[in-house]
């Protein structure tokens, strides 16, 4: 081999090793979050600030996320389960404890929210609140007025009473595909404990829901946003912030669609979506950097301003749009808070009953 050939060979080897080294230093984080749930500029800004590339996937139900987590090897570094699912996933060993030494911005979190999320994550050792809100009724004001003679909904009776819902069938009703949200609402409407695990009481909720099932067009946990905004449906049982997103999209479209939201007088569920790191996360250091970044007051405020949900970061409130912060449907006042309940995780036996019940309700069989 000539001296030139030896030099070229050595240079090629060096470049190959150098290239491998560069790729080895590439940093990435895999995030699995709810759909329509973040301002995408936050992801871009995080990458610019840290150099960490974000692979961002979305899901529509806690059940989808839980299936991936329990199977193991999901490849995700940060996931966002709701509190009642998080609780049993912690018990199943799905998550790792957070390293608070890598999360200095945790000092920005809101004690009031952390006290409530401790119900699902004692000591808040495994998770940080992302957003919280309520389960209520979103509706097209004009279409409801035309069908029912009123432009205000303030009771679950508008949904759970077959005679009322039948009048809205033609203009369209969507419902969350989420038994952990809808079955407790039915129990509350019936004057029962929304946390009941009694098979007999769950059967009463099932009976109530089957009576209104013929008037429900679709069960889905995200499509109702655009369906409301476009005027394609007149009522949706959904998450508060999603309904507010629909309201804003309708306002921007200027097609005369007006959207209202009700926290029913009988009471509504207060839920929490929590950021957590799976036990088998491949990029733990990057996951902590992401969580710490999301706890910057101005960052999580940008997310709240976009998705129209309250967040569990007290320091962020100075950066939240005044109209959002002062809206009691988003940041409830004391009177509204008193009407809100939380839902505990189901034990395995009850979960099997809930799953069978929900399948029967959705299929109508």
Buried (B, 14 or more C-beta within 10 A) or exposed (E): EEEEEEEEEEEEEEEEEEEEEEEEEEEEBBBBBBBBBBBEEBBEBBBEEBEBBBEBBBBBBBBEBBEBBEEEEBBBBBBBBBBBBBBBBBEEEBBBEBEEEBBEBBEBBBEEBBEBBEBBBEEBEBBBBBBBBBBBBBBBBBBBBEBBEEBEBEBBBBBBBBEBBBBBBEBBBBBBBBBBBBBBBBBBBBEBEBBBBEEEBBEBBBEBBBBBBEBBBBBBBBBBBBBBBBBBBBBBBBBBBBBBBBBBBBEEEEEEBBBBBBBBEBBBBBBBBBBBBBBBBBBBBBBBBBBBBBBBBEBBBBBBBBBBBBBBBBBBBEBBEEEBBEBEBBBBEEEBEEBBBBBBBBEEEBBEBBEEBBEBBBEEE
